[in-house]
Amino acid sequence: MRTHIKELRARHGLTQEELARMVGVRRETILFLEKGKYNPSLKLACKIALALQASIDEIFIFEEEDLK
């Protein structure tokens, strides 16, 4: 899965650490999400969307192979 977290985070002037604090996870979790190495729970995806003032669809790009 690909994401636009890094771009949206930069647009809001947030560091990985700041976003992590806002959504209640470790900085490494944000790093792994940005690199596509971690699939978030629906709850975490919603928290990130709220923090970045974007929809889940704007942030997370699901590809067909991700759904298999």
DODO-19815 format. One line per 10 residues: number of its first residue (from 1); their letters; for each residue x, y, z of C-alpha. Coordinates in pm, 1 decimal, padded with zeros to 6 digits, m for minus. Example, Ala and Ser with C-alpha at 12.3 -4.5 7.8 and 13.67 -1.06 7.14 Angstrom:
<atoms>
1	AS	01230.0,m00450.0,00780.0 | 01367.0,m00106.0,00714.0
</atoms>
This chain:
<atoms>
1	MRTHIKELRA	00000.0,00000.0,00000.0 | 00120.1,00346.6,m00084.8 | 00036.2,00660.7,00109.6 | 00047.9,01037.6,00080.6 | 00124.8,01078.4,00450.2 | 00467.6,01229.5,00395.3 | 00338.0,01490.5,00149.4 | 00037.3,01583.2,00363.3 | 00247.4,01589.8,00678.8 | 00493.9,01829.0,00510.5
11	RHGLTQEELA	00207.2,02048.6,00388.5 | 00098.9,02088.7,00751.2 | 00455.3,02148.2,00869.4 | 00453.6,01840.1,01092.2 | 00745.1,01613.6,01174.3 | 00699.5,01238.1,01200.7 | 00729.8,01275.0,01577.3 | 00458.5,01541.9,01594.7 | 00215.0,01340.9,01382.8 | 00290.4,01029.4,01586.4
21	RMVGVRRETI	00210.5,01216.2,01909.2 | m00113.7,01348.7,01761.9 | m00238.5,01000.1,01671.7 | m00092.0,00810.6,01967.0 | 00176.5,00596.8,01803.0 | 00555.9,00585.9,01790.0 | 00751.4,00781.1,01528.1 | 00863.8,00451.7,01376.2 | 00502.6,00363.7,01300.0 | 00468.0,00681.8,01093.1
31	LFLEKGKYNP	00798.2,00601.3,00920.0 | 00678.6,00248.8,00832.2 | 00344.6,00383.9,00709.4 | 00520.3,00637.5,00486.7 | 00739.4,00362.6,00340.7 | 00441.5,00132.5,00281.9 | 00574.6,m00130.2,00522.0 | 00280.4,m00120.2,00763.9 | m00094.7,m00137.9,00713.7 | m00276.4,00067.4,00976.3
41	SLKLACKIAL	m00589.5,m00035.2,01157.7 | m00905.4,00145.0,01052.4 | m00894.0,00336.5,01381.6 | m00538.0,00458.2,01317.5 | m00621.0,00545.0,00955.4 | m00910.8,00759.5,01079.7 | m00690.6,00934.0,01337.1 | m00431.0,01012.2,01070.1 | m00699.1,01142.9,00834.8 | m00833.4,01373.1,01105.7
51	ALQASIDEIF	m00485.6,01495.9,01198.4 | m00397.4,01567.7,00834.3 | m00741.4,01710.3,00752.1 | m00785.7,01469.0,00462.3 | m01000.0,01170.8,00376.3 | m00873.4,00815.8,00409.1 | m00899.4,00785.2,00029.8 | m00672.6,01087.6,m00014.8 | m00408.0,00940.2,00216.1 | m00403.8,00567.4,00146.3
61	IFEEEDLK	m00371.3,00422.1,m00203.7 | m00484.8,00063.2,m00214.6 | m00373.3,m00143.5,m00509.0 | m00537.4,m00467.2,m00620.1 | m00254.3,m00681.3,m00481.9 | m00299.8,m00519.7,m00139.1 | m00648.4,m00666.9,m00119.8 | m00543.4,m01027.3,m00189.3
</atoms>
